[in-house]
């Protein structure tokens, strides 16, 4: 398969060629029996019916415009590059330093002088796998309408896809109210978006499907990938705010963030890695609380007399303007430099249900400082994905009978399964997050905040996720002599 195929074209192709594949399996290649189906569709239509009897949009008199109330995930994936790869076990080299020269100082010019060694560390990365399926779709049911009042020209107002830029090509939300197959595929894509939103941060390398998230890469105790020798020169800067309030007086968030920025900036400058493009990442509620007190704290930091009394009097709108500007432009000034702020709903959030250090209404999470690029605009933090185009040499031998296809430059793979008139689609992506410079990354853990109101969440497991409504409507009562 050459070039980027849209799902509409690809599905049409697969539908045509799979009929011949089934015939070949039965007549010409009995040894391949069972190869097509590893997990078959159901034999009944269990996808969300859009129209027809029981369809969720089949109500008589429904207006054409449908407004969404679905909250999309958002976060760091909107700024990370996505690079293809087929390397299962990559190695990234880091020059960690030089040993102290050993030997005695020479007496004469041609005597041996002390000599040392160069030291290095290799780090690695691991692919994970994220999967989502559609429900089973029955081909001869998708075109049915309940009656003349069941209109299939509905228009969605709002967005359900695209915030993460992790959306397979060809998926159009314009048709998810009218075309069942598109609706089911978008539902599968939304499942992938939700999963990867949290996995970027909290995923572990355990098992065959996990990849290490940033919580496990922005860390100390980093080791050489070959020898398991510790590489402290590559360790990140980790600070603990010990569940103190972000705007409280026990610990000063300006001191912590300023010190982390100074420490990491010193590393970059001393190592010759400047200029570095950093971002500050945190949860949305934490950013709102931090931005409320940052201007005052930032302007008055260490402005005290010997008695500890603050010498700065704030009696005009300067702090308010600074706060509003920070929120509007999504930036934070630290040590005289403005850094972009990325709010991310995938960062793990502690609450009183999962952490005994917090009371009801209190939350805690982590603030990250992450390097996107280093000198020469070299990428130091990015997402890689298994490039499914690499299988083309092999799949071409199937002569167009393969029940799968790729989209988006090989980032997504779809597999189609059929039983007579029933079919389903499966979606797969195998990503990993690569942090080439852990020594330029830092985080402040356990920062507490108490918002007046918690924002809605895209994660269905969150108590702040709201949906409601129905996935199947009562088809109503019909009367006829034959009933």
URWOQUI-V6073 format. One record per residue. PHI is phi in degrees with one decimal (* if undefined). OMEGA is omega as a letter, one per 40 degrees, with the letter a starting at -180 (NA if undefined). D_FIRST is the distance of its C-alpha to the first C-alpha in whole Angstrom. Layout:
# URWOQUI-V6073
phi:PHI omega:OMEGA d_first:D_FIRST
phi:PHI omega:OMEGA d_first:D_FIRST
This chain:
# URWOQUI-V6073
phi:* omega:a d_first:0
phi:-111.0 omega:i d_first:4
phi:77.0 omega:a d_first:7
phi:-94.2 omega:i d_first:8
phi:-98.1 omega:i d_first:8
phi:-78.8 omega:a d_first:12
phi:-64.3 omega:a d_first:13
phi:-61.3 omega:i d_first:15
phi:-66.7 omega:a d_first:12
phi:-65.2 omega:a d_first:10
phi:-65.0 omega:i d_first:13
phi:-61.3 omega:i d_first:14
phi:-64.8 omega:a d_first:11
phi:-63.9 omega:a d_first:12
phi:-60.4 omega:a d_first:16
phi:-71.7 omega:a d_first:16
phi:-79.2 omega:a d_first:14
phi:-69.8 omega:i d_first:16
phi:-63.3 omega:i d_first:19
phi:-69.2 omega:i d_first:18
phi:-64.6 omega:i d_first:17
phi:-60.9 omega:i d_first:21
phi:-64.0 omega:i d_first:22
phi:-64.3 omega:i d_first:21
phi:-59.8 omega:a d_first:22
phi:-78.4 omega:a d_first:26
phi:-105.3 omega:a d_first:26
phi:-106.3 omega:a d_first:24
phi:-130.8 omega:a d_first:24
phi:-61.3 omega:a d_first:26
phi:-67.1 omega:a d_first:26
phi:-92.3 omega:a d_first:23
phi:-54.4 omega:i d_first:25
phi:90.2 omega:a d_first:24
phi:-67.9 omega:a d_first:21
phi:-66.9 omega:a d_first:19
phi:-117.9 omega:i d_first:22
phi:-98.8 omega:i d_first:23
phi:-143.5 omega:a d_first:25
phi:-80.4 omega:i d_first:25
phi:-66.0 omega:i d_first:25
phi:-69.6 omega:i d_first:29
phi:-94.7 omega:i d_first:31
phi:-129.0 omega:i d_first:32
phi:-74.5 omega:i d_first:31
phi:-118.0 omega:i d_first:31
phi:-72.5 omega:i d_first:29
phi:-66.3 omega:i d_first:31
phi:-78.6 omega:a d_first:32
phi:-88.6 omega:a d_first:32
phi:-135.0 omega:a d_first:34
phi:82.3 omega:a d_first:36
phi:-62.6 omega:a d_first:39
phi:86.8 omega:a d_first:39
phi:-67.9 omega:a d_first:36
phi:-73.4 omega:i d_first:37
phi:-115.3 omega:a d_first:37
phi:-97.2 omega:a d_first:39
phi:-64.4 omega:i d_first:42
phi:-63.5 omega:i d_first:44
phi:85.3 omega:i d_first:45
phi:-65.8 omega:i d_first:42
phi:-65.6 omega:a d_first:42
phi:-68.3 omega:a d_first:38
phi:-86.8 omega:i d_first:38
phi:-116.7 omega:a d_first:37
phi:-99.9 omega:a d_first:38
phi:-85.1 omega:i d_first:36
phi:-122.3 omega:i d_first:38
phi:-78.8 omega:i d_first:35
phi:-91.7 omega:a d_first:35
phi:-82.0 omega:i d_first:32
phi:-68.9 omega:i d_first:32
phi:-149.1 omega:i d_first:32
phi:165.5 omega:a d_first:33
phi:-67.5 omega:a d_first:31
phi:-63.2 omega:i d_first:28
phi:-71.6 omega:a d_first:28
phi:-118.3 omega:a d_first:29
phi:-85.8 omega:i d_first:27
phi:-65.1 omega:i d_first:25
phi:-121.0 omega:a d_first:21
phi:-119.3 omega:i d_first:20
phi:-76.5 omega:i d_first:17
phi:-158.8 omega:i d_first:18
phi:-128.4 omega:i d_first:18
phi:-90.6 omega:a d_first:21
phi:-73.7 omega:a d_first:23
phi:-130.7 omega:a d_first:27
phi:-71.8 omega:i d_first:27
phi:-126.5 omega:a d_first:30
phi:-115.9 omega:a d_first:32
phi:-86.0 omega:i d_first:35
phi:-133.2 omega:i d_first:38
phi:-78.4 omega:a d_first:41
phi:-93.0 omega:i d_first:44
phi:154.3 omega:a d_first:47
phi:-135.5 omega:i d_first:50
phi:-71.3 omega:i d_first:53
phi:-67.0 omega:a d_first:56
phi:-57.3 omega:a d_first:57
phi:-109.7 omega:i d_first:60
phi:122.1 omega:a d_first:63
phi:-98.6 omega:i d_first:66
phi:-66.2 omega:a d_first:67
phi:-72.6 omega:i d_first:68
phi:-90.0 omega:a d_first:71
phi:-112.4 omega:a d_first:70
phi:-60.0 omega:a d_first:68
phi:-96.9 omega:i d_first:66
phi:-72.7 omega:i d_first:66
phi:-65.4 omega:i d_first:63
phi:-107.6 omega:i d_first:62
phi:-56.4 omega:a d_first:61
phi:-135.6 omega:a d_first:57
phi:-127.8 omega:a d_first:54
phi:-122.5 omega:i d_first:50
phi:-83.0 omega:i d_first:47
phi:-121.8 omega:a d_first:46
phi:-143.0 omega:i d_first:42
phi:-138.0 omega:i d_first:40
phi:-113.3 omega:i d_first:36
phi:-116.6 omega:a d_first:34
phi:-133.6 omega:a d_first:31
phi:-146.2 omega:a d_first:29
phi:-137.6 omega:i d_first:27
phi:-72.9 omega:i d_first:24
phi:-115.8 omega:i d_first:25
phi:-142.0 omega:i d_first:23
phi:-121.2 omega:a d_first:23
phi:-131.3 omega:i d_first:22
phi:-155.4 omega:i d_first:23
phi:-117.6 omega:i d_first:23
phi:-87.3 omega:i d_first:23
phi:-77.4 omega:a d_first:26
phi:-77.0 omega:a d_first:26
phi:-114.6 omega:i d_first:26
phi:-101.4 omega:a d_first:27
phi:-55.6 omega:a d_first:26
phi:-86.1 omega:i d_first:29
phi:-111.7 omega:a d_first:31
phi:-70.6 omega:a d_first:29
phi:-91.6 omega:a d_first:30
phi:-73.5 omega:i d_first:34
phi:-121.6 omega:a d_first:36
phi:-64.9 omega:a d_first:40
phi:-171.0 omega:a d_first:41
phi:-65.5 omega:i d_first:42
phi:-84.6 omega:a d_first:42
phi:-92.9 omega:a d_first:39
phi:-92.6 omega:a d_first:37
phi:-112.4 omega:i d_first:33
phi:-122.2 omega:a d_first:33
phi:-68.6 omega:a d_first:34
phi:-122.3 omega:i d_first:33
phi:-87.5 omega:i d_first:33
phi:-103.9 omega:a d_first:35
phi:116.5 omega:a d_first:34
phi:-123.8 omega:i d_first:31
phi:-118.8 omega:a d_first:29
phi:-130.0 omega:i d_first:26
phi:105.5 omega:a d_first:25
phi:-62.9 omega:a d_first:28
phi:-87.0 omega:a d_first:27
phi:56.9 omega:i d_first:23
phi:-112.3 omega:a d_first:22
phi:-134.5 omega:i d_first:20
phi:-59.3 omega:i d_first:16
phi:-62.0 omega:i d_first:15
phi:92.7 omega:i d_first:16
phi:-80.3 omega:a d_first:19
phi:-115.6 omega:i d_first:22
phi:-71.5 omega:i d_first:25
phi:-62.8 omega:a d_first:27
phi:-112.0 omega:a d_first:26
phi:-73.2 omega:i d_first:27
phi:-95.1 omega:a d_first:30
phi:-126.0 omega:a d_first:29
phi:-113.8 omega:a d_first:26
phi:-62.9 omega:a d_first:26
phi:-61.6 omega:i d_first:22
phi:-65.0 omega:i d_first:22
phi:-60.3 omega:a d_first:25
phi:-66.9 omega:i d_first:24
phi:-68.2 omega:i d_first:21
phi:-65.1 omega:i d_first:23
phi:-61.0 omega:i d_first:26
phi:-64.4 omega:i d_first:23
phi:-64.3 omega:i d_first:22
phi:-63.2 omega:i d_first:26
phi:-60.6 omega:i d_first:26
phi:-65.6 omega:i d_first:24
phi:-57.3 omega:a d_first:26
phi:-63.1 omega:a d_first:29
phi:-64.1 omega:a d_first:28
phi:-72.1 omega:i d_first:27
phi:-58.5 omega:i d_first:30
phi:-84.8 omega:a d_first:32
phi:-62.6 omega:i d_first:30
phi:-52.5 omega:a d_first:30
phi:-102.8 omega:a d_first:34
phi:-107.7 omega:a d_first:35
phi:-62.6 omega:i d_first:32
phi:-104.9 omega:a d_first:34
phi:-84.6 omega:a d_first:32
phi:-67.7 omega:i d_first:34
phi:74.7 omega:a d_first:31
phi:-85.2 omega:a d_first:28
phi:-107.4 omega:a d_first:27
phi:-98.0 omega:i d_first:29
phi:-131.5 omega:a d_first:29
phi:-70.0 omega:i d_first:32
phi:-78.6 omega:a d_first:32
phi:-66.2 omega:i d_first:34
phi:-60.5 omega:a d_first:38
phi:-100.3 omega:i d_first:37
phi:-106.5 omega:i d_first:36
phi:-83.1 omega:a d_first:39
phi:-158.0 omega:i d_first:41
phi:-107.4 omega:a d_first:44
phi:78.5 omega:i d_first:44
phi:-65.1 omega:a d_first:41
phi:-123.7 omega:i d_first:41
phi:-68.3 omega:a d_first:40
phi:-67.5 omega:a d_first:36
phi:-96.6 omega:a d_first:38
phi:-105.7 omega:a d_first:41
phi:65.6 omega:i d_first:42
phi:-76.2 omega:a d_first:44
phi:-66.0 omega:a d_first:45
phi:-129.3 omega:a d_first:44
phi:-61.0 omega:i d_first:46
phi:-65.2 omega:a d_first:45
phi:-99.6 omega:a d_first:42
phi:-64.1 omega:i d_first:43
phi:-81.8 omega:i d_first:43
phi:-95.2 omega:a d_first:46
phi:-114.4 omega:i d_first:47
phi:-126.7 omega:a d_first:49
phi:-115.5 omega:i d_first:51
phi:-86.4 omega:i d_first:52
phi:54.7 omega:i d_first:54
phi:62.0 omega:i d_first:53
phi:-80.8 omega:a d_first:56
phi:-70.3 omega:a d_first:55
phi:-60.5 omega:i d_first:53
phi:-111.4 omega:a d_first:56
phi:-81.8 omega:a d_first:59
phi:-105.9 omega:a d_first:61
phi:-65.5 omega:i d_first:61
phi:-124.7 omega:a d_first:58
phi:-103.9 omega:a d_first:57
phi:-64.2 omega:i d_first:53
phi:-64.6 omega:i d_first:54
phi:-62.1 omega:a d_first:55
phi:-68.1 omega:a d_first:52
phi:-68.7 omega:i d_first:50
phi:-65.0 omega:i d_first:52
phi:-67.3 omega:i d_first:52
phi:-64.4 omega:i d_first:49
phi:-63.7 omega:a d_first:47
phi:-67.1 omega:a d_first:50
phi:-64.0 omega:a d_first:49
phi:-69.7 omega:i d_first:46
phi:-64.2 omega:i d_first:46
phi:-63.1 omega:i d_first:49
phi:-57.3 omega:a d_first:46
phi:-61.1 omega:a d_first:44
phi:-67.9 omega:a d_first:47
phi:-67.4 omega:a d_first:48
phi:-91.3 omega:a d_first:45
phi:71.5 omega:a d_first:44
phi:-101.2 omega:i d_first:41
phi:-69.0 omega:e d_first:42
phi:-81.3 omega:i d_first:41
phi:-108.0 omega:i d_first:39
phi:-97.0 omega:a d_first:37
phi:-100.2 omega:i d_first:39
phi:-128.5 omega:i d_first:38
phi:-107.7 omega:a d_first:40
phi:-121.0 omega:i d_first:39
phi:-163.7 omega:i d_first:41
phi:-73.7 omega:a d_first:41
phi:-58.9 omega:a d_first:42
phi:-65.0 omega:i d_first:45
phi:-66.1 omega:i d_first:46
phi:-62.1 omega:a d_first:45
phi:-62.0 omega:a d_first:47
phi:-69.5 omega:a d_first:50
phi:-63.3 omega:a d_first:50
phi:-66.1 omega:i d_first:50
phi:-69.0 omega:a d_first:53
phi:-106.6 omega:a d_first:55
phi:-60.0 omega:a d_first:53
phi:-57.0 omega:i d_first:55
phi:-65.1 omega:a d_first:59
phi:-63.9 omega:a d_first:58
phi:-67.6 omega:a d_first:56
phi:-72.8 omega:a d_first:59
phi:-103.9 omega:a d_first:62
phi:-59.4 omega:i d_first:60
phi:64.9 omega:i d_first:63
phi:-90.7 omega:a d_first:66
phi:-130.6 omega:i d_first:69
phi:-90.2 omega:a d_first:72
phi:-62.9 omega:i d_first:74
phi:-84.4 omega:i d_first:75
phi:87.7 omega:i d_first:71
phi:-80.0 omega:a d_first:71
phi:-70.6 omega:a d_first:69
phi:-91.7 omega:a d_first:70
phi:-91.3 omega:i d_first:67
phi:-106.1 omega:a d_first:68
phi:-109.1 omega:a d_first:65
phi:-132.8 omega:i d_first:67
phi:-134.8 omega:a d_first:65
phi:-91.2 omega:a d_first:61
phi:-59.0 omega:a d_first:59
phi:-65.8 omega:i d_first:58
phi:-65.0 omega:i d_first:57
phi:-63.6 omega:i d_first:55
phi:-65.2 omega:i d_first:53
phi:-61.2 omega:a d_first:52
phi:-64.1 omega:i d_first:51
phi:-66.5 omega:i d_first:49
phi:-59.3 omega:a d_first:47
phi:-69.9 omega:a d_first:46
phi:-68.8 omega:a d_first:45
phi:-94.7 omega:a d_first:43
phi:54.8 omega:i d_first:42
phi:-136.6 omega:i d_first:44
phi:-137.5 omega:i d_first:46
phi:-83.3 omega:i d_first:49
phi:-134.2 omega:i d_first:50
phi:53.0 omega:i d_first:52
phi:86.8 omega:i d_first:52
phi:-117.8 omega:i d_first:48
phi:-88.5 omega:i d_first:46
phi:-117.2 omega:i d_first:43
phi:-64.9 omega:i d_first:40
phi:-108.7 omega:i d_first:40
phi:-114.8 omega:i d_first:37
phi:-91.5 omega:a d_first:38
phi:-135.7 omega:a d_first:36
phi:-80.3 omega:a d_first:36
phi:-89.2 omega:i d_first:35
phi:-65.0 omega:a d_first:38
phi:-64.4 omega:a d_first:40
phi:-120.5 omega:i d_first:43
phi:-82.7 omega:i d_first:46
phi:-144.2 omega:a d_first:49
phi:-69.6 omega:i d_first:52
phi:-80.3 omega:a d_first:50
phi:-116.3 omega:a d_first:48
phi:-149.3 omega:a d_first:51
phi:-71.4 omega:i d_first:54
phi:-78.2 omega:a d_first:55
phi:-119.0 omega:i d_first:54
phi:-98.8 omega:i d_first:56
phi:-57.3 omega:a d_first:55
phi:90.9 omega:i d_first:53
phi:-100.5 omega:i d_first:53
phi:-137.4 omega:i d_first:49
phi:-147.2 omega:i d_first:48
phi:-156.8 omega:a d_first:45
phi:-115.0 omega:i d_first:44
phi:-105.3 omega:a d_first:43
phi:-114.6 omega:i d_first:41
phi:-119.8 omega:a d_first:41
phi:-127.4 omega:a d_first:38
phi:-92.1 omega:i d_first:36
phi:-80.0 omega:i d_first:33
phi:-140.5 omega:i d_first:34
phi:-121.4 omega:a d_first:36
phi:-49.6 omega:a d_first:38
phi:76.9 omega:a d_first:35
phi:58.6 omega:i d_first:33
phi:-75.5 omega:a d_first:32
phi:-68.9 omega:i d_first:30
phi:-115.5 omega:i d_first:32
phi:-144.2 omega:a d_first:30
phi:-161.8 omega:i d_first:27
phi:-103.4 omega:i d_first:24
phi:-109.0 omega:i d_first:22
phi:-141.5 omega:i d_first:19
phi:-61.4 omega:a d_first:17
phi:-89.2 omega:a d_first:13
phi:-67.2 omega:i d_first:11
phi:-64.0 omega:a d_first:8
phi:-64.3 omega:i d_first:11
phi:-88.0 omega:a d_first:10
phi:-59.8 omega:a d_first:7
phi:-57.5 omega:a d_first:9
phi:-76.9 omega:a d_first:11
phi:-70.7 omega:i d_first:9
phi:-61.9 omega:i d_first:7
phi:-68.8 omega:i d_first:11
phi:-79.9 omega:i d_first:11
phi:57.0 omega:i d_first:10
phi:81.7 omega:a d_first:9
phi:-100.0 omega:a d_first:12
phi:-66.5 omega:a d_first:11
phi:-89.0 omega:a d_first:12
phi:-145.4 omega:a d_first:11
phi:-156.4 omega:i d_first:8
phi:-114.2 omega:i d_first:8
phi:-138.7 omega:i d_first:10
phi:56.2 omega:i d_first:12
phi:56.6 omega:i d_first:11
phi:85.0 omega:a d_first:10
phi:-78.5 omega:a d_first:14
phi:-117.4 omega:i d_first:14
phi:-125.2 omega:i d_first:12
phi:-112.4 omega:i d_first:13
phi:-123.4 omega:a d_first:14
phi:-109.7 omega:i d_first:16
phi:-127.6 omega:a d_first:19
phi:-130.5 omega:i d_first:21
phi:-131.0 omega:a d_first:25
phi:51.0 omega:a d_first:26
phi:-95.6 omega:a d_first:26
phi:-105.1 omega:i d_first:25
phi:-149.1 omega:i d_first:22
phi:-146.7 omega:i d_first:21
phi:-122.6 omega:i d_first:19
phi:-121.4 omega:a d_first:19
phi:-116.7 omega:a d_first:18
phi:-141.4 omega:i d_first:18
phi:-141.0 omega:i d_first:18
phi:-120.8 omega:a d_first:20
phi:-103.1 omega:i d_first:22
phi:-154.5 omega:i d_first:25
phi:-101.7 omega:a d_first:27
phi:-112.8 omega:i d_first:29
phi:-114.3 omega:a d_first:32
phi:-77.9 omega:a d_first:33
phi:-130.0 omega:i d_first:36
phi:-58.3 omega:a d_first:38
phi:-72.6 omega:i d_first:41
phi:-110.2 omega:a d_first:41
phi:-118.4 omega:i d_first:40
phi:-151.0 omega:i d_first:43
phi:-153.8 omega:i d_first:44
phi:-112.7 omega:a d_first:47
phi:-91.7 omega:i d_first:47
phi:58.2 omega:i d_first:49
phi:-90.1 omega:a d_first:50
phi:-92.2 omega:i d_first:51
phi:-152.1 omega:a d_first:51
phi:-131.9 omega:a d_first:53
phi:-72.0 omega:i d_first:51
phi:-62.3 omega:a d_first:53
phi:-148.4 omega:i d_first:50
phi:-81.7 omega:i d_first:47
phi:-71.4 omega:i d_first:44
phi:-67.4 omega:a d_first:42
phi:-120.0 omega:i d_first:39
phi:-79.2 omega:a d_first:35
phi:-75.4 omega:a d_first:36
phi:-61.9 omega:i d_first:37
phi:-83.6 omega:a d_first:39
phi:-80.6 omega:i d_first:41
phi:-67.8 omega:i d_first:44
phi:-105.3 omega:i d_first:43
phi:-97.8 omega:a d_first:40
phi:-125.8 omega:i d_first:41
phi:-137.3 omega:a d_first:40
phi:94.2 omega:a d_first:42
phi:81.6 omega:a d_first:41
phi:-133.3 omega:i d_first:40
phi:-107.7 omega:i d_first:36
phi:-153.6 omega:i d_first:38
phi:-100.4 omega:i d_first:41
phi:-67.2 omega:a d_first:44
phi:-65.8 omega:i d_first:43
phi:88.0 omega:a d_first:47
phi:-100.1 omega:i d_first:50
phi:-119.0 omega:i d_first:50
phi:-125.0 omega:i d_first:53
phi:-159.1 omega:a d_first:53
phi:-63.4 omega:a d_first:55
phi:-91.8 omega:i d_first:52
phi:-85.1 omega:NA d_first:52
